[in-house]
Each structure stands twice: as structure tokens, then as C-alpha cells.
């Protein structure tokens, strides 16, 4: 059974060993953030780091160290922000042994968050602070450890994946596509990206990251199953075929491939990747069936014949330099 976040704004309780210790208001995965923060607090302190925290998080972190069970209970969801704040105040007032440090009714709503982040000065300060943190090696190392530890937890991973899939609806995909297209339409942005990606240091980092990620058999298996599920979709295959039927798309791909420097390293990595793919169980059969299906399409067959004829003409037009 897949995990799903509560609907709209909601009020939740955090139970420690069965006792209600905290009442809060949230949206999406807010209710589950507290335990993650407390666990990260314990991890940092176990490494000897001095980390300040509120009294609530200190208590929750200590409870986790002592082996207490922590449970999130949704009291009511499907609320507006205002209704959830009012209910939060009532629940905190009725709770006898809670660790809440405020009476409730405080925090961001969707509207107030939009107003806050609409201020250019706020966005500028947050951007500068984020850039400063990103250049701090110790901070980057700490965050990498926290993220890896969080994703190692199957429950956290399942909740995160479920939330991402739920949020990636057609409306958001369309909006993100428009944003990406607008960025790449900017000649300065495009030039910066091309320069960055052409740098040997960038390609080496990307290569190492991919190799490290695929070193684990379970990761390769998940990737393989994911790609098989994508290509098993007739809708995806149809979209891909329509895209490749566009001469402009094929021309862009061809130009990009020609611009890539044909280095010995690139040839070696390409050959190695193909050997790995063909060594996978059932790969040759799948590739054979896929190729037969493509060549059974008269339109595809015609395009391939024309493309090969064009390639032969281009090769014939290259001057012979004493070969």
C-alpha cells in the first residue's frame, strides 16, 4: 500500500510511547519532519558536533536515544489554513503533557508564504545565504551524510517518492517544461550551460557520480525495472516515435553528436556501455523485437533509408586527405 499525505491543511499529534507530546499544524509531509530533525540532531551530536536546538527537539532527540517509539497521528485534515490554526490552538489547550512551547496558531500559510517570498530582498538574501553554505565543504559533507542517512530509511524513501509522484501532475509538468524552455531560449544561459558541460572536469564528475550510483546491484536493478516500465508504456513509445519523426529534432540530435569530441575515452565508454546492456538477461531478444517493430513501420523504414543515403552523400563529399 502506497503512502499518501493528508489532504490540504491538517492538525497532527506526535505520540511518544503512546503519550501526546506535541500538537502541530501542517501541510504535505510537515508532521513527519520532526522525527527526522531529531534523528539528525542525534547523529550530529554523536559525531561530537555542537548543535543548538529548541527544548522540544532536545526532548524528542533524547526520547529517540532512549529507544522510545514515536508515532504521528493525524487528528483532522482537509482544512483551510485558518481552520487548522484554530483547531491547533484548541488541541494544545486540551493537551496535558505536551512539549509545545507556544499556544499555536502561528506559522506560514500558503498566502503569507507567497507574500514573503515575493519580496526581491528576501529572495536575494536567501540566495546569497544558500550560495555561501554551498561553498562550505564542511556543510556540504554534513548535508550529504544527512541525505544519505535519510534515504537509507525505506519508510522515508517511500514517503518521499510518493510525494514526488503525487506532485508531478500534468499541470506541473507543463509548467516546468515552459520554465526550462524559457531558460534555454536565453542565449546567455544556454552558452553558460554549454561551456560548463563541455568542461572535462564537469564530465569527469558526472561520470564518477553515475558510476558510483550504479555500483550497487540493487540500484541497477531499480533503474532497469524503471526503464522497462517506461518503455512498456505504449503512450511513451508513441510520444518518442512522434518526436523522432520531426526532422528538426533529428537534426538537433545529429548536430549535438557531431559536436562531441570523439576521444578514445568516449569510444571506450560507449563500447563498454553497449557490452553491459547486451550482457543483461534477455537484452538481445528485447532489442531484436524492438528493432523488428521499428522496421515494420513503413514511415520509420523510409526515414532510415533517407538518413543513411544522406550520411553516404556527406561522407562522399569529404575531401580525401591522402587516405
FENZITA-V830865 format. One record per residue. N is the residue number from 0. RES is the residue in three letters. SS is DSSP state (helix for helix, strand for strand, loop for the rest). PSI is psi in degrees with one decimal (NA if undefined). Layout:
# FENZITA-V830865
N,RES,SS,PSI ; N,RES,SS,PSI
This chain:
# FENZITA-V830865
0,UNK,loop,128.4 ; 1,UNK,loop,144.6 ; 2,UNK,loop,141.1 ; 3,UNK,loop,136.3 ; 4,UNK,loop,156.3 ; 5,UNK,loop,160.3 ; 6,UNK,loop,132.7 ; 7,UNK,loop,-151.1 ; 8,UNK,strand,147.6 ; 9,UNK,strand,165.1 ; 10,UNK,strand,135.4 ; 11,UNK,strand,161.9 ; 12,UNK,strand,143.6 ; 13,UNK,strand,119.5 ; 14,UNK,strand,130.1 ; 15,UNK,strand,114.1 ; 16,UNK,loop,39.5 ; 17,UNK,loop,-9.1 ; 18,UNK,strand,136.4 ; 19,UNK,strand,114.4 ; 20,UNK,strand,-12.0 ; 21,UNK,strand,140.0 ; 22,UNK,strand,133.9 ; 23,UNK,strand,166.4 ; 24,UNK,strand,140.0 ; 25,UNK,strand,179.3 ; 26,UNK,loop,160.0 ; 27,UNK,loop,-123.0 ; 28,UNK,loop,19.4 ; 29,UNK,helix,-42.3 ; 30,UNK,helix,-27.4 ; 31,UNK,helix,-4.1 ; 32,UNK,helix,-32.2 ; 33,UNK,helix,-45.4 ; 34,UNK,helix,-39.0 ; 35,UNK,helix,-41.9 ; 36,UNK,helix,-42.1 ; 37,UNK,helix,-39.4 ; 38,UNK,helix,-39.2 ; 39,UNK,helix,-34.4 ; 40,UNK,helix,-45.1 ; 41,UNK,helix,-40.7 ; 42,UNK,helix,-43.6 ; 43,UNK,helix,-44.1 ; 44,UNK,helix,-29.5 ; 45,UNK,helix,-22.1 ; 46,UNK,loop,6.3 ; 47,UNK,loop,8.9 ; 48,UNK,loop,143.2 ; 49,UNK,loop,109.1 ; 50,UNK,loop,123.2 ; 51,UNK,loop,147.7 ; 52,UNK,loop,163.3 ; 53,UNK,loop,166.3 ; 54,UNK,helix,-38.1 ; 55,UNK,helix,-47.7 ; 56,UNK,helix,-31.8 ; 57,UNK,helix,-41.5 ; 58,UNK,helix,-43.0 ; 59,UNK,helix,-39.6 ; 60,UNK,helix,-42.3 ; 61,UNK,helix,-40.1 ; 62,UNK,helix,-40.2 ; 63,UNK,helix,-39.4 ; 64,UNK,helix,-33.2 ; 65,UNK,loop,-0.4 ; 66,UNK,loop,16.2 ; 67,UNK,loop,152.1 ; 68,UNK,loop,137.3 ; 69,UNK,strand,128.1 ; 70,UNK,strand,139.5 ; 71,UNK,strand,129.4 ; 72,UNK,strand,122.8 ; 73,UNK,strand,118.4 ; 74,UNK,strand,-41.9 ; 75,UNK,strand,137.3 ; 76,UNK,strand,-173.2 ; 77,UNK,strand,25.4 ; 78,UNK,strand,163.0 ; 79,UNK,loop,166.0 ; 80,UNK,helix,-45.1 ; 81,UNK,helix,-43.8 ; 82,UNK,helix,-37.5 ; 83,UNK,helix,-38.9 ; 84,UNK,helix,-41.4 ; 85,UNK,helix,-43.3 ; 86,UNK,helix,-36.1 ; 87,UNK,helix,-44.1 ; 88,UNK,helix,-44.6 ; 89,UNK,helix,-44.2 ; 90,UNK,helix,-38.4 ; 91,UNK,helix,-39.7 ; 92,UNK,helix,-32.6 ; 93,UNK,helix,-15.4 ; 94,UNK,loop,127.1 ; 95,UNK,loop,-38.1 ; 96,UNK,loop,34.4 ; 97,UNK,loop,157.5 ; 98,UNK,loop,12.7 ; 99,UNK,loop,138.1 ; 100,UNK,loop,-5.3 ; 101,UNK,loop,166.6 ; 102,UNK,loop,-6.5 ; 103,UNK,loop,177.2 ; 104,UNK,loop,8.2 ; 105,UNK,loop,160.8 ; 106,UNK,loop,175.6 ; 107,UNK,loop,143.9 ; 108,UNK,loop,170.6 ; 109,UNK,helix,-42.4 ; 110,UNK,helix,-44.7 ; 111,UNK,helix,-33.9 ; 112,UNK,helix,-41.3 ; 113,UNK,helix,-41.6 ; 114,UNK,helix,-40.4 ; 115,UNK,helix,-48.7 ; 116,UNK,helix,-6.5 ; 117,UNK,loop,-14.4 ; 118,UNK,loop,117.5 ; 119,UNK,helix,-35.8 ; 120,UNK,helix,-39.1 ; 121,UNK,helix,-46.8 ; 122,UNK,helix,-38.2 ; 123,UNK,helix,-45.7 ; 124,UNK,helix,-41.7 ; 125,UNK,helix,-37.5 ; 126,UNK,helix,-44.8 ; 127,UNK,helix,-39.9 ; 128,UNK,helix,-41.2 ; 129,UNK,helix,-40.6 ; 130,UNK,helix,-39.3 ; 131,UNK,helix,-42.6 ; 132,UNK,helix,-38.3 ; 133,UNK,helix,-20.0 ; 134,UNK,loop,-0.2 ; 135,UNK,loop,111.0 ; 136,UNK,helix,-39.6 ; 137,UNK,helix,-41.5 ; 138,UNK,helix,-44.6 ; 139,UNK,helix,-40.9 ; 140,UNK,helix,-43.0 ; 141,UNK,helix,-47.3 ; 142,UNK,helix,-37.1 ; 143,UNK,helix,-42.3 ; 144,UNK,helix,-40.3 ; 145,UNK,helix,-45.4 ; 146,UNK,helix,-43.6 ; 147,UNK,helix,-42.0 ; 148,UNK,helix,-40.0 ; 149,UNK,helix,-44.9 ; 150,UNK,helix,-14.4 ; 151,UNK,loop,-16.1 ; 152,UNK,loop,116.4 ; 153,UNK,helix,-36.6 ; 154,UNK,helix,-43.7 ; 155,UNK,helix,-43.7 ; 156,UNK,helix,-41.9 ; 157,UNK,helix,-41.1 ; 158,UNK,helix,-41.8 ; 159,UNK,helix,-45.1 ; 160,UNK,helix,-42.0 ; 161,UNK,helix,-41.2 ; 162,UNK,helix,-40.9 ; 163,UNK,helix,-44.7 ; 164,UNK,helix,-38.6 ; 165,UNK,helix,-34.9 ; 166,UNK,helix,-20.0 ; 167,UNK,loop,64.5 ; 168,UNK,loop,169.5 ; 169,UNK,helix,-38.0 ; 170,UNK,helix,-43.0 ; 171,UNK,helix,-39.4 ; 172,UNK,helix,-42.3 ; 173,UNK,helix,-43.1 ; 174,UNK,helix,-42.8 ; 175,UNK,helix,-37.0 ; 176,UNK,helix,-40.3 ; 177,UNK,helix,-40.1 ; 178,UNK,helix,-46.0 ; 179,UNK,helix,-43.0 ; 180,UNK,helix,-40.3 ; 181,UNK,helix,-39.1 ; 182,UNK,helix,-47.3 ; 183,UNK,helix,-15.8 ; 184,UNK,helix,-17.5 ; 185,UNK,loop,116.6 ; 186,UNK,helix,-36.6 ; 187,UNK,helix,-43.9 ; 188,UNK,helix,-43.8 ; 189,UNK,helix,-41.8 ; 190,UNK,helix,-41.8 ; 191,UNK,helix,-43.9 ; 192,UNK,helix,-42.7 ; 193,UNK,helix,-39.8 ; 194,UNK,helix,-42.5 ; 195,UNK,helix,-44.8 ; 196,UNK,helix,-21.6 ; 197,UNK,helix,-17.1 ; 198,UNK,loop,137.0 ; 199,UNK,helix,-33.2 ; 200,UNK,helix,-40.1 ; 201,UNK,helix,-45.8 ; 202,UNK,helix,-36.8 ; 203,UNK,helix,-43.0 ; 204,UNK,helix,-43.4 ; 205,UNK,helix,-43.2 ; 206,UNK,helix,-45.7 ; 207,UNK,helix,-39.4 ; 208,UNK,helix,-42.8 ; 209,UNK,helix,-44.3 ; 210,UNK,helix,-42.5 ; 211,UNK,helix,-39.9 ; 212,UNK,helix,-36.0 ; 213,UNK,helix,3.6 ; 214,UNK,loop,-27.8 ; 215,UNK,loop,128.6 ; 216,UNK,helix,-37.0 ; 217,UNK,helix,-31.9 ; 218,UNK,helix,-45.1 ; 219,UNK,helix,-38.8 ; 220,UNK,helix,-44.0 ; 221,UNK,helix,-41.6 ; 222,UNK,helix,-43.8 ; 223,UNK,helix,-46.7 ; 224,UNK,helix,-38.0 ; 225,UNK,helix,-45.5 ; 226,UNK,helix,-37.1 ; 227,UNK,helix,-40.2 ; 228,UNK,helix,-38.0 ; 229,UNK,helix,-47.9 ; 230,UNK,helix,-14.2 ; 231,UNK,loop,-15.1 ; 232,UNK,loop,119.4 ; 233,UNK,helix,-31.9 ; 234,UNK,helix,-43.1 ; 235,UNK,helix,-44.0 ; 236,UNK,helix,-38.9 ; 237,UNK,helix,-43.1 ; 238,UNK,helix,-41.7 ; 239,UNK,helix,-43.5 ; 240,UNK,helix,-40.4 ; 241,UNK,helix,-40.9 ; 242,UNK,helix,-44.9 ; 243,UNK,helix,-17.5 ; 244,UNK,loop,-14.4 ; 245,UNK,loop,117.6 ; 246,UNK,helix,-33.5 ; 247,UNK,helix,-40.6 ; 248,UNK,helix,-46.0 ; 249,UNK,helix,-36.9 ; 250,UNK,helix,-41.5 ; 251,UNK,helix,-43.0 ; 252,UNK,helix,-42.7 ; 253,UNK,helix,-44.0 ; 254,UNK,helix,-41.7 ; 255,UNK,helix,-41.1 ; 256,UNK,helix,-37.1 ; 257,UNK,helix,-30.0 ; 258,UNK,helix,-21.0 ; 259,UNK,loop,128.8 ; 260,UNK,loop,126.4 ; 261,UNK,loop,76.5 ; 262,UNK,loop,159.4 ; 263,UNK,helix,-35.5 ; 264,UNK,helix,-41.3 ; 265,UNK,helix,-43.2 ; 266,UNK,helix,-43.1 ; 267,UNK,helix,-43.6 ; 268,UNK,helix,-34.8 ; 269,UNK,helix,-46.2 ; 270,UNK,helix,-42.8 ; 271,UNK,helix,-41.6 ; 272,UNK,helix,-39.7 ; 273,UNK,helix,-38.9 ; 274,UNK,helix,-41.0 ; 275,UNK,helix,-43.7 ; 276,UNK,helix,-43.2 ; 277,UNK,helix,-20.2 ; 278,UNK,helix,-11.9 ; 279,UNK,loop,143.7 ; 280,UNK,loop,127.8 ; 281,UNK,loop,5.7 ; 282,UNK,helix,-46.0 ; 283,UNK,helix,-38.7 ; 284,UNK,helix,-44.1 ; 285,UNK,helix,-43.4 ; 286,UNK,helix,-38.3 ; 287,UNK,helix,-45.6 ; 288,UNK,helix,-40.2 ; 289,UNK,helix,-42.1 ; 290,UNK,helix,-41.1 ; 291,UNK,helix,-40.2 ; 292,UNK,helix,-39.2 ; 293,UNK,helix,-46.3 ; 294,UNK,helix,-13.6 ; 295,UNK,loop,-14.2 ; 296,UNK,loop,116.5 ; 297,UNK,helix,-38.5 ; 298,UNK,helix,-44.8 ; 299,UNK,helix,-45.1 ; 300,UNK,helix,-40.7 ; 301,UNK,helix,-43.2 ; 302,UNK,helix,-40.2 ; 303,UNK,helix,-40.8 ; 304,UNK,helix,-42.7 ; 305,UNK,helix,-40.0 ; 306,UNK,helix,-41.3 ; 307,UNK,helix,-37.8 ; 308,UNK,helix,-39.9 ; 309,UNK,helix,-40.1 ; 310,UNK,helix,-39.9 ; 311,UNK,helix,-40.4 ; 312,UNK,helix,-40.0 ; 313,UNK,helix,-41.7 ; 314,UNK,helix,-38.5 ; 315,UNK,helix,-26.5 ; 316,UNK,helix,-11.4 ; 317,UNK,loop,126.3 ; 318,UNK,loop,141.1 ; 319,UNK,loop,120.4 ; 320,UNK,loop,48.5 ; 321,UNK,loop,22.0 ; 322,UNK,loop,NA
